[in-house]
Amino acid sequence: MLVKRISTALMLIGMITGVIFSDWLCGVVVTIFTIGALYEFFNMLEKKGISTYKYVGIGLGTIIPLSIMFRFELTKGWELLFMAVSLLFLILMQFKRRNNAGAIIDISTTLFGVIYVSWFFSFLIKIRYLDNGLGLLAAVLLITKSGDIGAYLIGSRFGKIPFMQRISPKKTLEGAIGGLVFNILAGIASKPLLGFGYVHLIAMSICIGILGQLGDLSESLIKRDCQVKDSGSIFPGMGGVLDEIDSLLFVVPVYYFYFSVIIK
């Protein structure tokens, strides 16, 4: 398992390194990952017996990163308008169904998937388009994923105290702390990319680490509810696309807001 994880991690690192230097290629890869993660998300819900609008949801979710990639903005609050229109469209789709049982769940879970996976993850493209976007994107990926690696390595080797066991039985307190330590070390290593002082870097890395672990636990909560171990199996030893991006989903919107509004 460890060999598979390392091989997959090296493959992903190579792929990411190859695409982040091009803003449009970064947008394409984010869009592809979004489609894969949405497909896995809706598949998990189907296993739970929820009749989502899977392909409609995937279609709606694909529009968001593509609109950002091509810098399309019908109005200033385009994405919020899009969510409202999407909700209306899903309601109209429900009118066509013969069975209205579970309509609220079907509509809301479809829209939730679009927001949770597509909208949140698409902030990676927005980060890439900021001033110094390449450095900002490289830093957030390095800090967040270093926390994932640290949590796994420390947790699997030294983990004894359960952490959020009812949500994720294999999570340990030692792993959570180890993840934060790796977040901090990666944040310090990101100094050339961000140019901040060490205190600033450490504080930001801790915030990223906490949000990353919340993202991981949130996906674990969804998987536990759907009674599945992994969202998919496309990445040997690591699971599916959603398993790989879950720690980024809460990080990147906050990170984008921080650099586009607070530090401007």
MITIGU-717653 format. One line per 8 residues: number of its first residue (from 1); their letters; for each residue y, x, z of N, C-alpha, C. Coordinates in nm, 3 decimals. Each point is the difference from the previous one (the first is absolute). Layout:
BEGIN
NUM	a	Y X Z Y X Z Y X Z ~ ...
END
This chain:
BEGIN
1	mlvkrist	-0.121 0.083 0.000 0.121 -0.083 0.000 0.126 0.086 0.000 ~ -0.003 0.108 0.083 0.116 0.088 0.007 0.026 0.068 -0.134 ~ -0.109 0.043 -0.066 0.013 0.065 -0.131 0.060 -0.097 -0.102 ~ -0.047 -0.125 0.003 0.054 -0.102 -0.091 0.148 -0.023 0.027 ~ 0.036 -0.009 0.128 0.140 -0.022 0.037 0.088 0.115 -0.049 ~ -0.046 0.123 0.021 0.079 0.116 -0.041 0.015 0.004 -0.151 ~ -0.109 -0.027 -0.073 0.004 0.000 -0.146 0.096 -0.107 -0.052 ~ -0.009 -0.119 0.057 0.089 -0.109 -0.042 0.144 0.032 0.035
9	almligmi	0.023 0.057 0.119 0.135 0.034 0.043 0.062 0.104 -0.094 ~ -0.078 0.101 -0.039 0.050 0.103 -0.092 0.033 -0.060 -0.136 ~ -0.084 -0.095 -0.044 0.025 -0.067 -0.128 0.130 -0.079 0.005 ~ 0.021 -0.073 0.110 0.121 -0.080 0.014 0.124 0.088 0.012 ~ -0.012 0.109 0.075 0.113 0.092 0.014 0.038 0.058 -0.136 ~ -0.101 0.038 -0.078 0.026 0.052 -0.134 0.068 -0.102 -0.089 ~ -0.045 -0.125 0.008 0.057 -0.106 -0.082 0.145 -0.027 0.040 ~ 0.025 -0.009 0.131 0.135 -0.028 0.049 0.095 0.113 -0.039
17	tgvifsdw	-0.047 0.124 0.017 0.083 0.115 -0.036 0.036 -0.003 -0.148 ~ -0.092 -0.050 -0.081 0.024 -0.004 -0.143 0.094 -0.110 -0.046 ~ 0.017 -0.105 0.079 0.079 -0.114 -0.047 0.137 -0.013 0.064 ~ 0.021 0.053 0.122 0.127 -0.027 0.068 0.119 0.070 -0.066 ~ -0.027 0.101 -0.084 0.111 0.070 -0.066 0.062 -0.085 -0.111 ~ -0.072 -0.100 -0.046 0.053 -0.090 -0.103 0.021 -0.138 0.061 ~ 0.124 -0.050 -0.004 0.028 -0.130 0.064 -0.074 -0.114 -0.068 ~ -0.008 0.002 -0.135 -0.068 -0.110 -0.068 -0.152 0.006 0.021
25	lcgvvvti	-0.056 0.122 0.002 -0.143 0.015 0.024 -0.035 -0.042 0.142 ~ 0.089 0.030 0.093 -0.017 -0.045 0.139 -0.004 -0.152 0.005 ~ 0.090 -0.064 -0.077 0.002 -0.146 -0.004 -0.127 -0.058 -0.058 ~ -0.054 0.064 -0.102 -0.125 -0.046 -0.062 -0.115 0.007 0.100 ~ -0.011 0.113 0.071 -0.109 0.018 0.096 0.013 -0.098 0.116 ~ 0.121 -0.021 0.050 0.021 -0.097 0.107 -0.042 -0.139 -0.046 ~ 0.034 -0.034 -0.125 -0.039 -0.130 -0.054 -0.151 -0.014 -0.009 ~ -0.068 0.105 -0.046 -0.147 -0.003 -0.010 -0.063 -0.015 0.139
33	ftigalye	0.051 0.076 0.097 -0.051 -0.011 0.136 0.026 -0.139 0.057 ~ 0.115 -0.057 -0.033 0.033 -0.135 0.047 -0.100 -0.102 -0.053 ~ -0.031 0.009 -0.128 -0.096 -0.092 -0.061 -0.136 0.013 0.068 ~ -0.046 0.125 0.020 -0.129 0.022 0.065 -0.003 -0.051 0.143 ~ 0.107 0.024 0.076 0.006 -0.045 0.139 0.005 -0.152 0.010 ~ 0.074 -0.064 -0.091 0.007 -0.146 0.000 -0.136 -0.060 -0.032 ~ -0.068 0.059 -0.097 -0.133 -0.048 -0.037 -0.094 0.007 0.120 ~ 0.003 0.109 0.073 -0.084 0.016 0.119 0.040 -0.098 0.109
41	ffnmlekk	0.129 -0.018 0.018 0.050 -0.092 0.103 -0.051 -0.142 -0.026 ~ 0.015 -0.047 -0.122 -0.042 -0.137 -0.032 -0.153 -0.013 0.002 ~ -0.070 0.106 -0.035 -0.146 -0.003 0.010 -0.045 -0.016 0.145 ~ 0.068 0.069 0.092 -0.034 -0.014 0.142 0.021 -0.143 0.047 ~ 0.109 -0.061 -0.044 0.028 -0.138 0.041 -0.103 -0.097 -0.059 ~ -0.045 0.029 -0.121 -0.104 -0.085 -0.060 -0.129 0.006 0.080 ~ -0.033 0.118 0.053 -0.119 0.014 0.083 0.012 -0.080 0.129 ~ 0.123 -0.023 0.042 0.024 -0.083 0.118 -0.003 -0.149 -0.033
49	gistykyv	-0.002 -0.031 -0.131 -0.005 -0.140 -0.042 0.134 -0.060 -0.034 ~ 0.103 0.085 -0.015 0.134 -0.049 -0.036 0.016 0.003 -0.151 ~ 0.038 -0.113 -0.058 0.014 -0.011 -0.146 0.141 0.039 -0.042 ~ 0.028 0.129 -0.002 0.132 0.047 -0.039 0.020 -0.014 -0.150 ~ 0.125 0.012 -0.041 0.031 0.008 -0.143 -0.002 0.149 -0.037 ~ -0.119 0.054 -0.008 -0.016 0.146 -0.010 0.074 0.059 -0.118 ~ -0.028 -0.049 -0.117 0.058 0.063 -0.119 0.148 -0.033 -0.016 ~ 0.040 -0.116 0.047 0.143 -0.031 0.004 0.069 0.095 0.097
57	giglgtii	-0.061 0.021 0.116 0.057 0.090 0.099 0.009 0.143 -0.051 ~ -0.104 0.045 -0.071 0.003 0.134 -0.058 0.110 0.011 -0.105 ~ 0.013 -0.106 -0.081 0.106 -0.001 -0.102 0.138 0.005 0.061 ~ 0.023 -0.083 0.102 0.130 -0.001 0.069 0.025 0.134 0.068 ~ -0.106 0.055 0.060 0.015 0.127 0.069 0.026 0.117 -0.094 ~ -0.045 -0.011 -0.123 0.024 0.106 -0.098 0.144 0.000 -0.049 ~ 0.061 -0.118 -0.003 0.138 -0.011 -0.048 0.097 0.079 0.089 ~ -0.026 0.002 0.130 0.095 0.064 0.093 0.017 0.149 -0.027
65	plsimfrf	-0.108 0.081 0.001 0.022 0.143 -0.029 0.051 0.025 -0.141 ~ -0.044 -0.082 -0.096 0.048 0.018 -0.137 0.150 -0.029 -0.011 ~ 0.048 -0.103 0.071 0.143 -0.032 -0.003 0.082 0.113 0.061 ~ -0.052 0.062 0.105 0.070 0.113 0.062 -0.005 0.121 -0.092 ~ -0.116 0.021 -0.060 -0.018 0.115 -0.090 0.097 -0.006 -0.118 ~ 0.019 -0.120 -0.056 0.089 -0.015 -0.115 0.142 -0.040 0.042 ~ 0.023 0.005 0.132 0.134 -0.028 0.057 0.053 -0.137 -0.043 ~ -0.091 -0.096 -0.002 0.040 -0.137 -0.034 0.042 -0.073 0.126
73	eltkgwel	0.118 -0.059 -0.002 0.049 -0.073 0.116 0.083 -0.118 -0.049 ~ -0.063 -0.118 -0.004 0.068 -0.120 -0.048 0.120 -0.034 0.087 ~ -0.017 0.012 0.131 0.107 -0.020 0.097 -0.007 0.114 0.101 ~ 0.099 0.009 0.088 0.001 0.107 0.100 -0.120 -0.013 0.094 ~ -0.033 -0.121 0.036 -0.117 -0.023 0.085 -0.121 -0.041 -0.082 ~ -0.025 0.072 -0.108 -0.102 -0.038 -0.098 -0.136 -0.021 0.064 ~ -0.042 0.088 0.088 -0.136 -0.010 0.054 -0.016 -0.124 0.088 ~ 0.105 -0.035 0.076 -0.006 -0.121 0.083 -0.004 -0.124 -0.088
81	lfmavsll	0.079 0.001 -0.108 -0.004 -0.111 -0.095 -0.139 -0.010 -0.062 ~ -0.059 0.115 -0.033 -0.133 0.002 -0.059 -0.103 -0.059 0.094 ~ 0.010 0.031 0.130 -0.093 -0.056 0.099 0.013 -0.152 0.006 ~ 0.124 -0.049 -0.004 0.022 -0.145 0.004 -0.058 -0.068 -0.123 ~ 0.022 0.061 -0.116 -0.054 -0.055 -0.125 -0.152 0.007 0.001 ~ -0.055 0.108 0.055 -0.145 0.015 0.008 -0.061 -0.110 0.087 ~ 0.065 -0.030 0.111 -0.047 -0.107 0.088 0.001 -0.133 -0.073 ~ 0.108 -0.028 -0.070 0.009 -0.124 -0.077 -0.110 -0.006 -0.106
89	flilmqfk	-0.024 0.113 -0.067 -0.103 0.005 -0.104 -0.138 -0.026 0.058 ~ -0.028 0.057 0.117 -0.130 -0.020 0.063 -0.019 -0.145 0.044 ~ 0.107 -0.062 0.045 -0.007 -0.143 0.036 -0.031 -0.085 -0.124 ~ 0.066 0.033 -0.111 -0.027 -0.072 -0.125 -0.145 0.022 -0.044 ~ -0.051 0.122 0.020 -0.141 0.027 -0.033 -0.093 -0.085 0.086 ~ 0.038 -0.020 0.126 -0.082 -0.079 0.091 -0.007 -0.146 -0.045 ~ 0.108 -0.049 -0.062 0.002 -0.138 -0.050 -0.112 -0.023 -0.102 ~ -0.040 0.106 -0.069 -0.102 -0.013 -0.105 -0.142 -0.001 0.057
97	rrnnagai	-0.015 0.042 0.124 -0.134 0.002 0.061 -0.043 -0.140 0.041 ~ -0.127 -0.027 -0.020 -0.051 -0.131 0.038 -0.017 -0.012 0.151 ~ -0.032 0.110 0.064 -0.022 0.001 0.145 0.119 0.065 0.069 ~ 0.069 -0.078 0.086 0.117 0.051 0.070 -0.033 0.051 0.141 ~ -0.128 0.001 0.036 -0.038 0.052 0.131 0.028 0.151 0.006 ~ 0.068 0.042 0.104 0.033 0.142 0.015 0.115 0.046 -0.086 ~ 0.082 -0.092 -0.049 0.111 0.036 -0.090 0.097 0.097 0.066 ~ 0.034 -0.027 0.126 0.096 0.086 0.070 -0.054 0.142 0.013
105	idisttlf	-0.128 0.012 0.036 -0.061 0.132 0.017 -0.007 0.073 -0.134 ~ -0.041 -0.070 -0.105 -0.015 0.063 -0.132 0.133 0.052 -0.052 ~ 0.105 -0.081 0.014 0.132 0.039 -0.050 0.058 0.112 0.085 ~ -0.005 -0.016 0.131 0.064 0.097 0.089 -0.069 0.136 -0.003 ~ -0.134 0.002 -0.008 -0.070 0.128 -0.004 0.024 0.072 -0.133 ~ 0.014 -0.075 -0.108 0.031 0.062 -0.129 0.137 0.065 0.005 ~ 0.099 -0.073 0.051 0.135 0.055 0.010 0.006 0.115 0.099 ~ -0.077 -0.012 0.109 -0.006 0.109 0.098 -0.052 0.128 -0.065
113	gviyvswf	-0.102 -0.012 -0.083 -0.054 0.117 -0.069 0.103 0.067 -0.089 ~ 0.078 -0.083 -0.071 0.104 0.054 -0.089 0.105 0.078 0.081 ~ 0.040 -0.057 0.114 0.101 0.066 0.083 -0.058 0.123 0.069 ~ -0.114 -0.018 0.066 -0.060 0.106 0.081 -0.042 0.120 -0.083 ~ -0.061 -0.023 -0.114 -0.049 0.111 -0.082 0.104 0.044 -0.101 ~ 0.043 -0.092 -0.086 0.082 0.038 -0.114 0.144 0.034 0.038 ~ 0.066 -0.090 0.072 0.141 0.023 0.031 0.017 0.122 0.089 ~ -0.079 0.008 0.106 0.011 0.113 0.091 -0.030 0.133 -0.069
121	fsflikir	-0.109 0.004 -0.075 -0.042 0.125 -0.063 0.097 0.043 -0.110 ~ 0.065 -0.097 -0.066 0.090 0.031 -0.110 0.125 0.076 0.045 ~ 0.025 0.004 0.131 0.114 0.077 0.050 -0.018 0.149 -0.028 ~ -0.122 0.044 -0.028 -0.021 0.139 -0.040 0.079 0.032 -0.127 ~ 0.004 -0.094 -0.093 0.075 0.022 -0.124 0.149 0.005 0.031 ~ 0.047 -0.087 0.089 0.141 0.002 0.036 0.039 0.132 0.066 ~ -0.090 0.052 0.084 0.027 0.129 0.063 0.011 0.109 -0.105 ~ -0.087 -0.004 -0.100 0.003 0.102 -0.106 0.129 -0.005 -0.078
129	yldnglgl	0.065 -0.117 -0.010 0.122 -0.015 -0.077 0.126 0.033 0.080 ~ -0.014 0.028 0.130 0.115 0.039 0.081 0.045 0.141 -0.036 ~ 0.121 0.039 0.044 0.042 0.139 -0.012 -0.098 0.086 0.081 ~ -0.039 0.111 -0.057 -0.105 0.085 0.061 -0.128 -0.080 0.019 ~ -0.027 -0.092 -0.093 -0.116 -0.087 0.012 -0.132 0.075 0.002 ~ -0.008 0.109 -0.075 -0.124 0.077 -0.003 -0.032 0.057 0.138 ~ 0.101 0.059 0.066 -0.020 0.055 0.133 -0.030 -0.106 0.103 ~ 0.070 -0.114 -0.009 -0.022 -0.109 0.095 -0.141 -0.058 -0.014
137	laavllit	-0.044 -0.017 -0.125 -0.133 -0.055 -0.024 -0.108 0.097 0.046 ~ 0.016 0.127 -0.033 -0.099 0.100 0.042 -0.009 0.006 0.152 ~ 0.114 -0.010 0.068 0.003 0.008 0.146 -0.072 -0.118 0.065 ~ 0.029 -0.121 -0.047 -0.060 -0.118 0.064 -0.151 -0.004 -0.024 ~ -0.043 0.043 -0.118 -0.144 0.005 -0.027 -0.067 0.106 0.086 ~ 0.063 0.116 0.011 -0.056 0.110 0.079 -0.010 -0.038 0.148 ~ 0.107 -0.056 0.055 0.001 -0.034 0.142 -0.099 -0.112 0.032 ~ 0.002 -0.104 -0.081 -0.086 -0.116 0.027 -0.147 0.035 -0.014
145	ksgdigay	-0.037 0.062 -0.111 -0.141 0.028 -0.024 -0.052 0.112 0.090 ~ 0.087 0.089 0.045 -0.042 0.101 0.098 -0.042 -0.067 0.129 ~ 0.070 -0.106 0.037 -0.039 -0.076 0.119 -0.137 -0.062 -0.015 ~ -0.029 -0.052 -0.120 -0.134 -0.056 -0.026 -0.108 0.107 0.016 ~ 0.028 0.117 -0.056 -0.098 0.110 0.007 -0.019 0.045 0.145 ~ 0.111 0.014 0.072 -0.008 0.043 0.139 -0.074 -0.098 0.088 ~ 0.026 -0.129 -0.021 -0.068 -0.103 0.079 -0.150 0.004 -0.023 ~ -0.040 0.022 -0.126 -0.144 0.005 -0.031 -0.064 0.125 0.058
153	ligsrfgk	0.063 0.116 -0.021 -0.060 0.126 0.046 -0.009 0.006 0.153 ~ 0.108 -0.032 0.068 0.001 0.007 0.146 -0.086 -0.112 0.060 ~ 0.010 -0.119 -0.058 -0.077 -0.113 0.051 -0.149 0.019 -0.014 ~ -0.042 0.050 -0.116 -0.144 0.018 -0.023 -0.056 0.116 0.082 ~ 0.084 0.097 0.033 -0.048 0.118 0.075 0.015 -0.018 0.150 ~ 0.112 -0.055 0.045 0.027 -0.005 0.145 0.015 -0.142 0.054 ~ -0.006 -0.099 -0.086 0.027 -0.137 0.043 -0.101 -0.056 0.098 ~ 0.049 -0.048 0.114 -0.087 -0.061 0.101 0.057 -0.132 0.054
161	ipfmqris	0.133 -0.007 0.011 0.064 -0.118 0.058 0.029 -0.101 -0.111 ~ -0.058 -0.120 0.007 0.024 -0.101 -0.104 0.148 -0.038 -0.010 ~ 0.045 -0.026 -0.121 0.139 -0.039 -0.024 -0.001 -0.119 -0.096 ~ 0.045 -0.116 0.048 -0.002 -0.121 -0.081 -0.140 -0.032 -0.049 ~ -0.097 0.005 0.090 -0.140 -0.014 -0.037 -0.033 -0.135 -0.062 ~ 0.067 -0.104 0.044 -0.029 -0.134 -0.053 0.048 -0.015 -0.144 ~ 0.088 0.090 -0.044 0.048 -0.002 -0.138 -0.074 0.101 -0.085 ~ -0.014 0.121 0.053 -0.069 0.107 -0.072 -0.084 0.079 0.099
169	pkktlega	-0.131 -0.027 0.004 -0.087 0.058 0.104 -0.004 0.153 0.001 ~ 0.026 0.065 -0.114 -0.010 0.145 -0.006 0.129 0.072 0.037 ~ 0.109 -0.074 0.017 0.126 0.063 0.035 -0.004 0.048 0.145 ~ 0.056 0.120 0.023 0.006 0.054 0.136 0.142 0.043 0.033 ~ 0.030 0.008 0.129 0.132 0.043 0.045 0.025 0.145 -0.041 ~ -0.104 0.082 0.009 0.014 0.140 -0.040 0.035 0.011 -0.149 ~ -0.063 -0.085 -0.080 0.030 0.000 -0.143 0.144 -0.043 -0.028 ~ 0.047 -0.101 0.073 0.136 -0.048 -0.018 0.102 0.108 0.036
177	igglvfni	-0.025 0.069 0.112 0.089 0.108 0.041 -0.007 0.117 -0.098 ~ -0.123 0.032 -0.044 -0.016 0.106 -0.098 0.073 -0.030 -0.130 ~ -0.002 -0.127 -0.041 0.072 -0.040 -0.119 0.149 0.023 0.014 ~ 0.056 -0.034 0.117 0.143 0.020 0.023 0.036 0.149 0.000 ~ -0.088 0.081 0.057 0.024 0.145 -0.001 0.004 0.053 -0.143 ~ -0.093 -0.045 -0.082 -0.001 0.042 -0.141 0.123 -0.054 -0.073 ~ 0.044 -0.122 0.034 0.125 -0.053 -0.056 0.116 0.093 0.029 ~ 0.010 0.043 0.124 0.111 0.087 0.042 -0.007 0.135 -0.072
185	lagiaskp	-0.119 0.059 -0.007 -0.016 0.129 -0.068 0.038 -0.012 -0.148 ~ -0.042 -0.110 -0.063 0.034 -0.021 -0.142 0.149 -0.024 -0.016 ~ 0.061 -0.069 0.098 0.144 -0.023 -0.004 0.078 0.130 0.008 ~ -0.045 0.089 0.087 0.066 0.132 0.012 -0.018 0.079 -0.129 ~ -0.119 -0.011 -0.058 -0.026 0.069 -0.127 0.084 -0.058 -0.115 ~ 0.050 -0.123 0.019 0.080 -0.066 -0.105 0.148 0.037 0.007 ~ 0.036 0.090 0.088 0.142 0.038 0.016 0.065 0.042 -0.132 ~ -0.066 0.082 -0.083 0.064 0.037 -0.128 0.023 -0.121 -0.092
193	llgfgyvh	-0.081 -0.105 0.015 0.013 -0.118 -0.085 0.112 -0.092 0.046 ~ 0.023 -0.004 0.131 0.095 -0.096 0.057 0.128 0.066 0.051 ~ -0.012 0.123 0.049 0.118 0.071 0.047 0.051 -0.042 0.136 ~ -0.078 -0.076 0.076 0.043 -0.045 0.132 -0.028 0.107 0.105 ~ 0.064 -0.017 0.117 -0.032 0.083 0.114 -0.135 -0.038 0.059 ~ -0.055 0.087 0.084 -0.136 -0.022 0.051 -0.010 -0.125 0.089 ~ 0.101 -0.026 0.080 -0.004 -0.119 0.087 -0.004 -0.126 -0.086 ~ 0.082 -0.003 -0.104 0.003 -0.113 -0.093 -0.135 -0.017 -0.068
201	liamsici	-0.056 0.111 -0.045 -0.129 -0.004 -0.069 -0.112 -0.050 0.091 ~ 0.000 0.047 0.125 -0.104 -0.041 0.094 0.010 -0.149 0.032 ~ 0.124 -0.047 0.025 0.019 -0.143 0.031 -0.040 -0.087 -0.118 ~ 0.038 0.040 -0.121 -0.035 -0.076 -0.120 -0.151 0.000 -0.023 ~ -0.063 0.114 0.024 -0.145 0.011 -0.021 -0.077 -0.088 0.098 ~ 0.047 -0.009 0.124 -0.065 -0.087 0.098 0.010 -0.146 -0.043 ~ 0.119 -0.039 -0.047 0.019 -0.138 -0.049 -0.093 -0.029 -0.118 ~ -0.006 0.095 -0.094 -0.089 -0.016 -0.115 -0.145 -0.010 0.046
209	gilgqlgd	-0.037 0.084 0.097 -0.137 -0.001 0.051 -0.038 -0.132 0.063 ~ 0.092 -0.055 0.080 -0.026 -0.129 0.066 -0.014 -0.111 -0.104 ~ 0.092 -0.003 -0.097 -0.007 -0.102 -0.105 -0.127 0.017 -0.084 ~ -0.037 0.125 -0.026 -0.121 0.026 -0.077 -0.125 -0.051 0.071 ~ -0.007 0.022 0.131 -0.116 -0.047 0.076 0.000 -0.153 0.011 ~ 0.118 -0.060 0.007 0.008 -0.146 -0.001 -0.049 -0.056 -0.133 ~ 0.035 0.068 -0.110 -0.048 -0.042 -0.131 -0.151 0.010 -0.011 ~ -0.056 0.108 0.054 -0.145 0.018 -0.002 -0.070 -0.107 0.085
217	lseslikr	0.056 -0.027 0.118 -0.059 -0.101 0.088 0.013 -0.140 -0.060 ~ 0.109 -0.024 -0.070 0.020 -0.132 -0.062 -0.106 -0.027 -0.106 ~ -0.029 0.103 -0.081 -0.105 -0.019 -0.100 -0.137 -0.014 0.067 ~ -0.021 0.074 0.110 -0.125 -0.013 0.074 -0.016 -0.142 0.054 ~ 0.111 -0.059 0.043 -0.002 -0.137 0.049 -0.043 -0.097 -0.110 ~ 0.054 0.020 -0.120 -0.035 -0.085 -0.114 -0.148 0.019 -0.036 ~ -0.045 0.124 -0.004 -0.141 0.026 -0.034 -0.094 -0.059 0.105 ~ 0.039 0.011 0.126 -0.085 -0.056 0.106 -0.008 -0.151 -0.012
225	dcqvkdsg	0.112 -0.062 -0.034 0.001 -0.145 -0.017 -0.087 -0.042 -0.118 ~ 0.001 0.083 -0.105 -0.081 -0.030 -0.119 -0.142 0.054 0.012 ~ -0.028 0.071 0.109 -0.133 0.056 0.028 -0.047 0.096 -0.109 ~ 0.088 0.094 -0.037 -0.035 0.105 -0.093 0.034 0.135 0.063 ~ -0.074 0.103 -0.038 0.023 0.134 0.056 0.115 0.070 -0.071 ~ 0.000 -0.006 -0.133 0.104 0.061 -0.082 0.051 -0.102 -0.100 ~ 0.123 0.022 -0.047 0.055 -0.092 -0.099 -0.068 0.016 -0.135 ~ -0.056 0.119 -0.025 -0.069 0.027 -0.125 -0.078 0.130 0.012
233	sifpgmgg	-0.047 0.050 -0.114 -0.081 0.122 0.003 0.036 0.096 -0.112 ~ 0.121 -0.012 -0.053 0.039 0.081 -0.115 0.018 0.147 0.036 ~ 0.036 0.027 0.126 0.018 0.139 0.044 -0.115 0.039 0.092 ~ -0.092 0.084 -0.046 -0.117 0.038 0.080 0.039 0.056 0.137 ~ -0.059 -0.055 0.104 0.025 0.047 0.135 0.125 -0.057 0.064 ~ 0.083 -0.068 -0.077 0.127 -0.050 0.053 0.017 -0.151 -0.016 ~ -0.075 -0.061 -0.090 0.011 -0.144 -0.018 0.076 -0.037 -0.125 ~ 0.083 -0.102 0.012 0.072 -0.052 -0.116 0.144 0.044 -0.008
241	vldeidsl	0.070 -0.054 -0.098 0.141 0.033 -0.020 0.083 -0.045 0.120 ~ -0.025 -0.121 0.048 0.076 -0.051 0.113 -0.024 0.084 0.126 ~ -0.121 0.052 0.015 -0.028 0.088 0.112 0.084 0.127 -0.005 ~ 0.031 0.044 -0.121 0.077 0.124 -0.018 0.150 -0.020 0.020 ~ 0.050 -0.117 -0.032 0.145 -0.020 0.005 0.046 -0.076 0.124 ~ -0.095 -0.048 0.082 0.038 -0.088 0.112 0.102 0.063 0.094 ~ -0.012 0.130 0.027 0.093 0.064 0.093 0.140 0.013 -0.057 ~ 0.014 -0.012 -0.132 0.132 0.011 -0.064 0.075 -0.132 -0.006
249	lfvvpvyy	-0.072 -0.111 0.014 0.060 -0.130 -0.030 0.116 -0.036 0.093 ~ -0.007 0.036 0.126 0.111 -0.027 0.091 0.100 0.114 0.004 ~ -0.047 0.120 -0.038 0.086 0.118 0.006 0.107 -0.003 -0.108 ~ -0.042 -0.020 -0.127 0.093 0.024 -0.111 0.120 -0.097 -0.006 ~ -0.013 -0.130 0.036 0.121 -0.083 0.000 0.102 0.047 0.104 ~ -0.048 0.036 0.119 0.090 0.049 0.106 0.061 0.133 -0.039 ~ -0.080 0.088 -0.056 0.045 0.132 -0.045 0.108 -0.014 -0.108 ~ -0.023 -0.091 -0.094 0.098 -0.024 -0.106 0.131 -0.052 0.059
257	fyfsviik	-0.009 -0.096 0.090 0.119 -0.056 0.063 0.077 0.108 0.074 ~ -0.072 0.087 0.068 0.062 0.108 0.077 0.084 0.092 -0.089 ~ -0.055 0.036 -0.114 0.069 0.096 -0.087 0.099 -0.066 -0.095 ~ -0.018 -0.127 -0.029 0.092 -0.066 -0.095 0.115 -0.070 0.069 ~ -0.014 -0.034 0.128 0.103 -0.075 0.072 0.060 0.082 0.115 ~ -0.085 0.052 0.088 0.049 0.070 0.119 0.050 0.140 -0.035 ~ -0.082 0.077 -0.072 0.041 0.134 -0.044 0.037 -0.010 -0.147 ~ 0.124 -0.022 -0.025 0.045 -0.022 -0.139 0.121 0.086 -0.029
END
